Amino acid sequence: MFSSLLARLSTNYFWYFAVIGLMSPFLAVFLDNRGLSSLEIGEIIAVVTATKVIGPTLWAMLSDRTGKQLPIIRLGAGLSLLSFVFLFWFDSYWFMLTFLALFSLFWTAILPQLEVMTLTSIRRSPKIYARIRLWGSLGFIVAAVIASELIARFGAESYLLIGLLISLGLAASTMILKQPRHQASKLGNQGSIFGKVFTYRFVLFFLAGVMLQVSFGPYYGFFALYLDDYGYQGYTVGLLVGLGSFAEIGVFLIAGRLFRRFSIKQLLVFSMLSAVLRWSLTAAYTDLPSVLVFSQLLHAFSFGIYHSASIQFLHLHFAADQQNRGQAIYIAGVYGVGGALGVYATGAIWFDGAGGQNAFYLAAVAALIGAILALFLPSIHRKTVA
């Protein structure tokens, strides 16, 4: 019974992160193929990213009022699929911006609720969570590698068909989920969340996370184009992008041991310093495949450790009836605001590839600021680790 639960949750993580495996590296390639400038591409990706500012909060309010995450997950998957279909018929700047933004707005309904359902179902065990979450990394890898080869063979317009198939897979996977029984009742008296948000600890955590996500702007928005400028094409691009997520898997498998040995603060600082090294190497040695491979392996630390530590921080910081809203505030601010600022700034200085190296150097500076902020966090340990 428990193995069946893990399989259902893992399947949803696989398809959810397969969407990111397509969009993160190749949305810019698709938009570039349609004749948009780097500034316009940056604007579209920034708006898509900014939907994380309002989307998670709206969906979390609905989820917290009912105490049920599953209907929100299914609604988000269905509406995001519908929004993506319209990209087949409209190709102007404003139409693409509108439908991609709608796609992302509905898609943001899924992960916060899925995280809460997962951690509730497994009693917040970081060991079991890591095993489920690694299927998300596998989904990212599979999508990135297959998409890179198909786009190289059949052109950037094949992005649409790949995206449609992944969106269908995601919508179908939500149909096999089941709402945890002890979370199905309505939460009538929700505790105020503002006292937890406006604390020294959370504000530092939040600002450090924003700066880290700003640093990911060149990677999430323009990395495939950057590699293309240096002569990396097709299957190689997919392998390099997928390599980062492959490295995550090792971290997720040992997450339980890490939380027993290190504090959440130590893991956050280490992840951000890893990002500093990663972006510096990407900027300075892109023409050296061995160095680029090493920098991609650092994704295990700059993202994998950061994500795992952040999820544990949120579940320790917020009360049970605040979890959905806490997740929403985190995703809206850190990934929404930080990600949008990073991508928009990258588009503004990219200059059709001429400013790519400078963008990654600035990303290293942003990650360093995040690490300095995280250094002032009080030490945070899990009370129990499975």
Secondary structure as the mmCIF struct_conf table of DSSP 4:
data_model
#
loop_
_struct_conf.conf_type_id
_struct_conf.id
_struct_conf.beg_label_comp_id
_struct_conf.beg_label_asym_id
_struct_conf.beg_label_seq_id
_struct_conf.end_label_comp_id
_struct_conf.end_label_asym_id
_struct_conf.end_label_seq_id
HELX_RH_AL_P HELX_RH_AL_P1 PHE A 2 ASN A 33
TURN_TY1_P TURN_TY1_P1 ARG A 34 GLY A 35
HELX_RH_AL_P HELX_RH_AL_P2 SER A 38 THR A 66
TURN_TY1_P TURN_TY1_P2 GLY A 67 GLY A 67
HELX_RH_AL_P HELX_RH_AL_P3 LEU A 70 VAL A 85
HELX_RH_3T_P HELX_RH_3T_P1 PHE A 86 PHE A 88
TURN_TY1_P TURN_TY1_P3 TRP A 89 TRP A 89
BEND BEND1 SER A 92 SER A 92
HELX_RH_AL_P HELX_RH_AL_P4 TYR A 93 TRP A 107
TURN_TY1_P TURN_TY1_P4 THR A 108 ALA A 109
HELX_RH_AL_P HELX_RH_AL_P5 ILE A 110 SER A 121
TURN_TY1_P TURN_TY1_P5 ILE A 122 ARG A 124
HELX_RH_AL_P HELX_RH_AL_P6 PRO A 126 PHE A 154
TURN_TY1_P TURN_TY1_P6 ALA A 156 GLU A 157
HELX_RH_AL_P HELX_RH_AL_P7 SER A 158 THR A 174
TURN_TY1_P TURN_TY1_P7 MET A 175 ILE A 176
HELX_RH_3T_P HELX_RH_3T_P2 ARG A 181 GLN A 183
BEND BEND2 SER A 185 SER A 185
BEND BEND3 ASN A 189 ASN A 189
HELX_LH_PP_P HELX_LH_PP_P1 GLN A 190 SER A 192
BEND BEND4 ILE A 193 ILE A 193
HELX_RH_AL_P HELX_RH_AL_P8 PHE A 194 VAL A 197
TURN_TY1_P TURN_TY1_P8 PHE A 198 PHE A 198
BEND BEND5 THR A 199 THR A 199
HELX_RH_AL_P HELX_RH_AL_P9 TYR A 200 SER A 215
TURN_TY1_P TURN_TY1_P9 PHE A 216 PHE A 216
HELX_RH_AL_P HELX_RH_AL_P10 GLY A 217 ASP A 229
TURN_TY1_P TURN_TY1_P10 TYR A 230 GLY A 231
TURN_TY1_P TURN_TY1_P11 GLY A 234 GLY A 234
HELX_RH_AL_P HELX_RH_AL_P11 TYR A 235 LEU A 253
TURN_TY1_P TURN_TY1_P12 ILE A 254 ILE A 254
HELX_RH_AL_P HELX_RH_AL_P12 ALA A 255 ARG A 261
BEND BEND6 PHE A 262 PHE A 262
HELX_RH_AL_P HELX_RH_AL_P13 ILE A 264 ALA A 284
TURN_TY1_P TURN_TY1_P13 THR A 286 ASP A 287
HELX_RH_AL_P HELX_RH_AL_P14 PRO A 289 LEU A 297
TURN_TY1_P TURN_TY1_P14 LEU A 298 LEU A 298
HELX_RH_AL_P HELX_RH_AL_P15 HIS A 299 HIS A 299
HELX_RH_PI_P HELX_RH_PI_P1 ALA A 300 ILE A 305
HELX_RH_AL_P HELX_RH_AL_P16 TYR A 306 HIS A 317
BEND BEND7 PHE A 318 PHE A 318
HELX_RH_3T_P HELX_RH_3T_P3 ALA A 320 GLN A 322
HELX_RH_AL_P HELX_RH_AL_P17 GLN A 323 TYR A 330
HELX_RH_PI_P HELX_RH_PI_P2 ILE A 331 GLY A 338
HELX_RH_AL_P HELX_RH_AL_P18 GLY A 339 TRP A 350
HELX_RH_3T_P HELX_RH_3T_P4 PHE A 351 GLY A 353
TURN_TY1_P TURN_TY1_P15 ALA A 354 GLY A 355
HELX_RH_AL_P HELX_RH_AL_P19 GLY A 356 LEU A 375
TURN_TY1_P TURN_TY1_P16 PHE A 376 PHE A 376
BEND BEND8 LEU A 377 LEU A 377
HELX_LH_PP_P HELX_LH_PP_P2 PRO A 378 SER A 379
BEND BEND9 LYS A 383 LYS A 383
#
